[in-house]
Amino acid sequence: MFEWVWRHLPGPAPVRWLLVAVIVLVTVTFLFLVVFPWLTPRLPFTDVTIGAHAYVGYQQQGVLQ
């Protein structure tokens, strides 16, 4: 895939490297400003799986002081 992109970029090698840098910068910016903020609320990382019952159990066993 990268070879295909490299062959289709115009200009000599220095211009191609500049275009690759711009493409990478635009892609990373798009991911951080659009995709990741949209995806964050849809990921289960904020779901708590330990409830109050587990906390009381740990307290009784002396794990939590």
C-alpha positions, 0 to 999 in steps of 0.5 A: 500500500505504501509503495502504491501511495509513493508511486502516485505522489507527484514530484521528486523525492524531497517533494514526496517526503513533504507530501507524506509528512503533510498527509500524516499530519492531517491524518493524525489531526483528524483522528485526534480532533474528530474520531477519538472524541466521537469514539470516547463515549462509546468505549466501556473504559468508564464503566465500573464493574466493582459495586458497593457490595465488593467494597464492603466485602474488602472492608470486612476482610481487612483489605481496605482500612 
